Amino acid sequence: MRIITLARRSILMVGAWDSAIVSLSGFLTNVLAGRFLVPVEYGLFITAFIVANMAMLIQSSFISSPYAILAPRMEAAQRREYLAGSTWITCGSTIPVAIILSTGMYFYFRKTLAGMGLATALAIFAFYVATVMLQDFVRRACFTHRREPAALLLDIISAGGQVLFLVALRSRMTLDMALMIVSGTTALGIGAVYLVPLRNKSLPIRLQPMRQAARENVVLGKWLFVTAGVSWIANQIYILAVATFQTPIVVAQLGAARTIAAVSNPAIMTVENMGTPRASRLVHESGDAALRRFIGKITLVGCLPFLALGALCFAYPDTFIRILFHRSFGEISTLVRIFSLMPFMWFATRSIAVGINALKKPRALLPVYAIIACTTLTIGVYLAKRYGALGAAYGLLFNSILMVTGFLIQFLRLTRRGSSAVQAS
């Protein structure tokens, strides 16, 4: 029993390290881009990252999240077919999604780019979209199948590689090079996973399992997509509104201040990658009371360090920016103070969402997201257009308060229903 317990703890540590590597890499990539790119290109880099998140939204809603929820409940043979079908669906969906998002990104790139420079940036961005979609599924599948070392290999190569290349090429850094680094290292990581830990695993192309996987994913994914889509509007439309109505330099100021909120990403990724399969199995085996205790524990423990860190950043905002970026983005201390209030709320929101998704009730979040989306698309867009980065920051703070409150109310309501809450929606 002791050996089994130690083995489980080691797997948990691998998953935690993997999430820490990915999130730390994302944090450092943002910081290094802010240091090495001129402010205009840094603003475009942030915009490209936000638009690429739409690809992650589609991928996660219709493939990765349904897979993480449904696969643990399947028999081994059925799970293998589900894996193969979901993998090829992911590969096929990258092309149209990349084309659609590149078309949208054209309107932002053309503010400062033209001719071959614009065409090159769009081509690299399309490749970036495809790689992040594949990476998301491969990582989530590795955690679902308890192949945490494979996920760790993927992220050491992709996440660690992009930081190393950004530092090594800092004297020649441009927007195109920064996008190529993050997409190229991601592709290398995906290839390494298939060539090393999965080299003996075949993924046959069979239409019937693909159709079955697509049907199962759509049944659950349609509600995940609606809620995630409205969530994307609530969290990201402010930045796109600033990018649309303001200059890339203003986007750079907002992105630099928003870095403080990114400190919660390692814990959020750990909860989503490892908490979703575990919460799904827990509610299936032990019921809603056990799930409520699990979500309550990880939420409380996870929020405490972010409260402490937020207090420090609120007290010393200029020092925070100076240490990270080694440059000035103008007077943004107020922006930093606003964002320092958000990390613990973002973590609490995502941990509660894990519990609601484990209950297979993602549609319960739709009313919360709908309210936030309506306020964002009306008052929020006006704030971003009229007051720029400061208006966007206050809007994001208001959204964070509404979201964590609404999620908590819905989770408590669902788990009080007893066994009926664990039935399939």
C-alpha positions as CSV (number, residue, x, y, z in Angstrom):
1,M,0.0,0.0,0.0
2,R,2.8,2.4,0.8
3,I,4.4,1.8,-2.6
4,I,1.1,2.5,-4.3
5,T,0.7,5.7,-2.3
6,L,4.2,6.8,-3.2
7,A,3.6,6.1,-6.9
8,R,0.4,8.1,-6.9
9,R,2.2,11.0,-5.2
10,S,5.0,10.9,-7.7
11,I,2.5,11.0,-10.6
12,L,0.8,14.0,-8.9
13,M,4.2,15.7,-8.6
14,V,4.9,15.1,-12.3
15,G,1.6,16.7,-13.3
16,A,2.2,19.6,-11.0
17,W,5.7,20.1,-12.4
18,D,4.3,20.0,-15.9
19,S,1.7,22.6,-15.2
20,A,4.2,24.8,-13.5
21,I,6.6,24.5,-16.5
22,V,3.9,25.4,-19.0
23,S,2.6,28.4,-17.0
24,L,6.0,29.6,-16.1
25,S,7.0,29.4,-19.8
26,G,3.9,31.4,-20.8
27,F,4.7,34.0,-18.1
28,L,8.3,34.3,-19.2
29,T,7.4,34.4,-22.9
30,N,5.2,37.3,-22.2
31,V,7.8,39.1,-20.1
32,L,10.6,38.3,-22.6
33,A,8.5,39.5,-25.5
34,G,7.9,42.7,-23.6
35,R,11.6,43.2,-23.0
36,F,12.9,42.4,-26.5
37,L,10.1,43.6,-28.9
38,V,9.4,47.2,-29.5
39,P,6.1,48.3,-27.8
40,V,4.2,48.3,-31.1
41,E,5.2,44.7,-31.9
42,Y,4.6,43.6,-28.3
43,G,1.1,44.9,-28.6
44,L,0.5,42.9,-31.8
45,F,2.1,39.8,-30.1
46,I,-0.4,40.1,-27.3
47,T,-3.3,40.5,-29.7
48,A,-2.2,37.4,-31.7
49,F,-2.0,35.4,-28.5
50,I,-5.6,36.5,-27.5
51,V,-7.0,35.6,-31.0
52,A,-5.2,32.2,-30.9
53,N,-7.0,31.5,-27.6
54,M,-10.2,31.2,-29.7
55,A,-8.6,28.1,-31.3
56,M,-8.0,26.7,-27.8
57,L,-11.6,27.5,-27.0
58,I,-12.9,25.5,-29.9
59,Q,-10.4,22.7,-29.4
60,S,-11.0,22.4,-25.7
61,S,-14.8,22.6,-25.9
62,F,-15.4,20.0,-28.6
63,I,-12.5,17.6,-28.2
64,S,-10.1,18.0,-25.2
65,S,-12.6,18.6,-22.4
66,P,-15.2,16.0,-23.5
67,Y,-12.3,13.5,-23.8
68,A,-11.1,14.3,-20.3
69,I,-14.6,13.8,-18.9
70,L,-15.8,10.8,-20.9
71,A,-12.6,8.7,-21.5
72,P,-12.0,7.8,-17.8
73,R,-15.5,6.1,-17.8
74,M,-14.8,3.9,-20.9
75,E,-13.4,0.4,-21.2
76,A,-9.9,0.1,-22.5
77,A,-10.8,-1.0,-26.1
78,Q,-13.5,1.7,-26.4
79,R,-11.1,4.3,-25.0
80,R,-8.4,3.4,-27.6
81,E,-10.9,4.0,-30.5
82,Y,-12.1,7.2,-28.9
83,L,-8.4,8.4,-28.7
84,A,-7.7,7.6,-32.3
85,G,-11.0,9.3,-33.5
86,S,-10.4,12.4,-31.4
87,T,-6.8,12.7,-32.5
88,W,-7.7,12.7,-36.2
89,I,-10.6,15.1,-35.6
90,T,-8.2,17.5,-34.0
91,C,-5.8,17.2,-36.9
92,G,-8.5,17.9,-39.5
93,S,-10.0,20.8,-37.6
94,T,-6.7,22.8,-37.3
95,I,-6.8,23.8,-41.0
96,P,-10.2,25.6,-41.2
97,V,-9.8,27.1,-37.7
98,A,-6.3,28.5,-38.6
99,I,-7.6,30.0,-41.9
100,I,-10.6,31.7,-40.2
101,L,-8.6,33.2,-37.3
102,S,-5.9,34.4,-39.6
103,T,-8.5,36.2,-41.6
104,G,-9.6,38.0,-38.4
105,M,-6.0,38.7,-37.4
106,Y,-5.4,40.4,-40.7
107,F,-7.4,43.5,-39.4
108,Y,-5.0,43.9,-36.5
109,F,-1.7,43.2,-38.3
110,R,-2.5,45.6,-41.1
111,K,-2.3,48.5,-38.6
112,T,1.5,48.4,-38.8
113,L,2.3,45.7,-41.4
114,A,1.9,45.7,-45.2
115,G,3.0,43.7,-48.3
116,M,5.1,40.7,-47.7
117,G,5.6,41.5,-44.1
118,L,1.8,41.2,-43.5
119,A,1.6,38.0,-45.5
120,T,4.5,36.4,-43.6
121,A,3.0,37.3,-40.3
122,L,-0.4,35.8,-41.2
123,A,1.2,32.6,-42.4
124,I,3.2,32.2,-39.2
125,F,0.1,33.0,-37.2
126,A,-1.9,30.3,-39.0
127,F,0.9,27.7,-38.2
128,Y,0.8,28.9,-34.5
129,V,-2.9,28.3,-34.3
130,A,-2.6,24.8,-35.6
131,T,0.2,23.9,-33.2
132,V,-1.5,25.2,-30.1
133,M,-4.7,23.1,-31.0
134,L,-2.6,19.9,-31.3
135,Q,-0.7,20.6,-28.2
136,D,-3.8,21.1,-26.1
137,F,-5.3,17.8,-27.1
138,V,-2.0,15.8,-26.7
139,R,-1.4,17.2,-23.2
140,R,-5.0,16.6,-22.0
141,A,-5.0,13.1,-23.5
142,C,-1.7,12.3,-21.7
143,F,-3.2,13.4,-18.3
144,T,-6.4,11.5,-19.0
145,H,-4.5,8.3,-19.7
146,R,-2.2,8.9,-16.7
147,R,0.8,9.4,-19.0
148,E,2.1,12.4,-17.1
149,P,5.7,11.8,-18.1
150,A,4.7,12.1,-21.8
151,A,3.0,15.4,-21.1
152,L,6.1,16.5,-19.2
153,L,8.3,15.7,-22.2
154,L,6.0,17.7,-24.5
155,D,6.1,20.7,-22.3
156,I,9.8,20.7,-21.5
157,I,10.6,20.8,-25.2
158,S,8.0,23.2,-26.3
159,A,7.7,25.5,-23.3
160,G,11.3,25.4,-22.3
161,G,12.5,25.6,-25.9
162,Q,10.6,28.8,-26.6
163,V,12.1,30.6,-23.6
164,L,15.6,29.5,-24.5
165,F,15.2,30.6,-28.2
166,L,13.7,33.9,-27.1
167,V,16.7,34.6,-24.9
168,A,19.2,33.4,-27.5
169,L,17.8,35.5,-30.3
170,R,16.9,38.5,-28.3
171,S,19.2,40.9,-30.2
172,R,17.4,40.0,-33.5
173,M,13.9,39.7,-32.1
174,T,10.9,40.7,-34.3
175,L,7.2,39.9,-34.2
176,D,7.6,37.2,-36.9
177,M,10.5,35.6,-35.1
178,A,8.7,35.6,-31.8
179,L,5.6,33.9,-33.3
180,M,7.8,31.4,-35.2
181,I,9.6,30.5,-32.0
182,V,6.5,29.7,-30.0
183,S,4.9,27.7,-32.8
184,G,8.0,25.9,-33.9
185,T,9.0,24.7,-30.4
186,T,5.4,23.5,-29.9
187,A,5.6,21.4,-33.0
188,L,8.9,19.9,-31.9
189,G,7.3,18.9,-28.5
190,I,4.4,17.2,-30.2
191,G,6.7,15.3,-32.5
192,A,8.8,14.2,-29.5
193,V,5.8,12.7,-27.7
194,Y,4.8,10.6,-30.7
195,L,8.3,9.5,-31.5
196,V,9.4,8.6,-28.0
197,P,6.8,7.5,-25.4
198,L,4.1,6.8,-28.0
199,R,6.3,5.4,-30.8
200,N,4.6,1.9,-30.6
201,K,1.1,3.3,-30.4
202,S,-0.9,3.3,-33.6
203,L,-3.7,5.7,-34.4
204,P,-5.6,4.1,-37.2
205,I,-7.9,6.2,-39.4
206,R,-11.4,4.6,-39.0
207,L,-14.5,6.6,-40.0
208,Q,-16.9,4.8,-37.7
209,P,-14.9,5.6,-34.4
210,M,-14.4,9.1,-35.7
211,R,-18.1,9.6,-36.3
212,Q,-18.9,8.1,-32.8
213,A,-16.3,10.3,-31.2
214,A,-17.7,13.4,-33.0
215,R,-21.2,12.6,-31.8
216,E,-20.2,12.1,-28.2
217,N,-18.1,15.2,-28.2
218,V,-20.8,17.4,-29.7
219,V,-23.4,16.3,-27.2
220,L,-21.3,17.5,-24.3
221,G,-19.1,20.0,-26.2
222,K,-22.0,22.2,-27.4
223,W,-22.7,23.4,-23.9
224,L,-19.0,23.6,-23.1
225,F,-18.5,25.7,-26.2
226,V,-21.4,28.1,-25.4
227,T,-20.2,28.6,-21.8
228,A,-16.5,28.8,-22.8
229,G,-17.3,31.1,-25.7
230,V,-19.2,33.5,-23.4
231,S,-16.4,33.2,-20.9
232,W,-13.9,34.2,-23.7
233,I,-16.1,37.2,-24.4
234,A,-16.1,38.1,-20.8
235,N,-12.4,37.9,-20.3
236,Q,-10.8,38.7,-23.7
237,I,-13.1,41.0,-25.5
238,Y,-11.8,43.9,-23.5
239,I,-8.3,43.4,-24.9
240,L,-9.6,43.0,-28.4
241,A,-11.7,46.2,-28.0
242,V,-8.6,48.1,-26.9
243,A,-6.7,46.6,-29.9
244,T,-9.5,47.6,-32.2
245,F,-10.1,51.2,-31.0
246,Q,-6.6,52.0,-29.5
247,T,-3.0,51.7,-30.8
248,P,-0.8,48.6,-30.2
249,I,1.2,50.6,-27.7
250,V,-1.9,50.9,-25.5
251,V,-2.4,47.1,-25.8
252,A,1.2,46.7,-24.7
253,Q,0.5,48.8,-21.6
254,L,-2.5,46.7,-20.8
255,G,-0.6,43.4,-21.4
256,A,2.3,44.4,-19.2
257,A,0.0,45.3,-16.3
258,R,-2.1,42.1,-16.9
259,T,1.0,40.0,-16.3
260,I,0.2,40.0,-12.6
261,A,-3.0,38.0,-13.2
262,A,-1.0,35.4,-15.1
263,V,0.7,34.2,-11.9
264,S,-2.4,32.1,-11.2
265,N,-2.0,30.2,-14.4
266,P,0.2,27.3,-13.0
267,A,-2.3,26.5,-10.4
268,I,-5.2,26.9,-12.8
269,M,-3.6,24.5,-15.3
270,T,-2.8,22.0,-12.6
271,V,-6.5,22.0,-11.5
272,E,-7.8,21.7,-15.0
273,N,-5.3,19.0,-16.2
274,M,-5.4,16.8,-13.2
275,G,-8.5,17.9,-11.3
276,T,-11.0,17.2,-14.2
277,P,-10.4,13.5,-14.6
278,R,-10.1,13.0,-10.8
279,A,-13.3,15.0,-10.1
280,S,-15.1,13.0,-12.8
281,R,-14.1,9.7,-11.2
282,L,-14.8,11.0,-7.7
283,V,-18.4,12.1,-8.5
284,H,-19.0,8.9,-10.4
285,E,-17.8,6.7,-7.5
286,S,-18.6,8.6,-4.4
287,G,-21.3,11.2,-5.2
288,D,-21.8,14.9,-5.0
289,A,-20.8,15.3,-1.3
290,A,-17.3,14.0,-1.9
291,L,-17.0,16.3,-4.9
292,R,-18.1,19.3,-2.9
293,R,-15.4,18.5,-0.3
294,F,-12.7,18.0,-3.0
295,I,-13.5,21.3,-4.8
296,G,-13.8,23.2,-1.5
297,K,-10.4,22.0,-0.4
298,I,-8.5,22.8,-3.6
299,T,-10.2,26.2,-3.9
300,L,-9.3,27.3,-0.3
301,V,-5.7,26.0,-0.4
302,G,-5.1,27.5,-3.9
303,C,-6.4,31.0,-3.2
304,L,-4.2,31.8,-0.2
305,P,-0.9,32.3,-1.9
306,F,-2.5,34.5,-4.6
307,L,-4.0,36.7,-1.9
308,A,-0.6,37.3,-0.4
309,L,1.1,37.9,-3.8
310,G,-1.6,40.2,-4.9
311,A,-1.2,42.3,-1.7
312,L,2.6,42.7,-2.5
313,C,1.9,43.8,-6.1
314,F,-0.8,46.2,-4.9
315,A,1.7,47.8,-2.6
316,Y,4.6,48.0,-5.0
317,P,3.3,48.2,-8.6
318,D,6.1,50.1,-10.1
319,T,8.7,47.8,-8.6
320,F,6.9,44.8,-10.1
321,I,7.0,46.2,-13.6
322,R,10.6,47.4,-13.4
323,I,11.8,44.0,-12.2
324,L,9.9,42.1,-14.9
325,F,10.4,44.2,-18.0
326,H,13.4,46.4,-17.3
327,R,11.7,49.2,-19.2
328,S,8.9,51.7,-18.7
329,F,5.4,51.4,-20.3
330,G,4.4,54.8,-19.0
331,E,2.2,55.4,-16.0
332,I,0.5,52.0,-15.4
333,S,0.7,51.6,-11.6
334,T,-3.1,51.9,-11.3
335,L,-3.5,49.2,-13.9
336,V,-1.1,46.9,-12.0
337,R,-3.1,47.5,-8.7
338,I,-6.4,46.6,-10.4
339,F,-5.0,43.4,-11.8
340,S,-3.4,42.4,-8.5
341,L,-6.9,41.9,-7.2
342,M,-7.8,39.2,-9.8
343,P,-5.5,36.1,-9.5
344,F,-7.2,34.5,-6.5
345,M,-10.6,35.1,-8.1
346,W,-9.5,33.5,-11.4
347,F,-8.2,30.4,-9.6
348,A,-11.4,30.0,-7.6
349,T,-13.5,30.4,-10.7
350,R,-11.7,27.6,-12.6
351,S,-11.6,25.2,-9.7
352,I,-15.3,25.6,-9.2
353,A,-15.8,25.1,-12.9
354,V,-14.0,21.8,-12.7
355,G,-16.6,20.5,-10.2
356,I,-19.5,21.7,-12.4
357,N,-18.0,20.0,-15.5
358,A,-17.5,16.8,-13.6
359,L,-21.2,16.8,-12.9
360,K,-21.7,17.0,-16.7
361,K,-23.7,20.2,-16.1
362,P,-21.7,22.9,-18.0
363,R,-24.9,24.5,-19.2
364,A,-25.5,25.6,-15.6
365,L,-22.8,28.2,-16.1
366,L,-24.6,29.7,-19.1
367,P,-26.7,32.2,-17.2
368,V,-23.6,33.5,-15.4
369,Y,-21.7,33.9,-18.6
370,A,-24.7,35.4,-20.4
371,I,-25.0,38.1,-17.8
372,I,-21.3,38.9,-18.0
373,A,-21.2,38.8,-21.8
374,C,-24.1,41.2,-22.0
375,T,-22.4,43.7,-19.7
376,T,-19.1,43.2,-21.5
377,L,-20.5,43.8,-25.0
378,T,-22.3,46.9,-24.0
379,I,-20.7,48.7,-21.0
380,G,-17.4,46.9,-21.4
381,V,-16.8,47.8,-25.0
382,Y,-17.7,51.4,-24.3
383,L,-15.2,51.5,-21.3
384,A,-12.4,50.1,-23.5
385,K,-13.2,52.5,-26.3
386,R,-13.6,55.6,-24.1
387,Y,-11.0,55.0,-21.4
388,G,-8.6,52.6,-23.1
389,A,-6.5,50.3,-20.9
390,L,-7.9,51.7,-17.6
391,G,-11.5,51.1,-18.7
392,A,-10.7,47.5,-19.8
393,A,-9.0,46.8,-16.4
394,Y,-12.0,48.0,-14.4
395,G,-14.3,46.0,-16.6
396,L,-12.2,42.8,-16.1
397,L,-12.2,43.3,-12.4
398,F,-16.0,43.6,-12.4
399,N,-16.3,40.5,-14.5
400,S,-14.1,38.5,-12.2
401,I,-16.3,39.4,-9.2
402,L,-19.5,38.5,-11.0
403,M,-18.0,35.2,-12.3
404,V,-16.7,33.7,-9.1
405,T,-19.9,34.6,-7.3
406,G,-22.1,33.1,-10.0
407,F,-20.0,30.0,-10.3
408,L,-20.1,29.4,-6.5
409,I,-23.9,29.8,-6.4
410,Q,-24.5,27.4,-9.3
411,F,-22.1,24.8,-7.9
412,L,-23.7,24.8,-4.4
413,R,-27.1,24.5,-6.1
414,L,-26.2,21.5,-8.2
415,T,-24.4,19.6,-5.5
416,R,-27.3,20.0,-3.1
417,R,-29.5,18.0,-5.4
418,G,-28.0,14.7,-4.3
419,S,-27.6,11.9,-6.7
420,S,-29.6,13.6,-9.5
421,A,-26.8,16.1,-10.0
422,V,-24.5,13.4,-11.3
423,Q,-26.8,12.1,-14.0
424,A,-25.8,12.9,-17.6
425,S,-27.2,16.1,-19.0
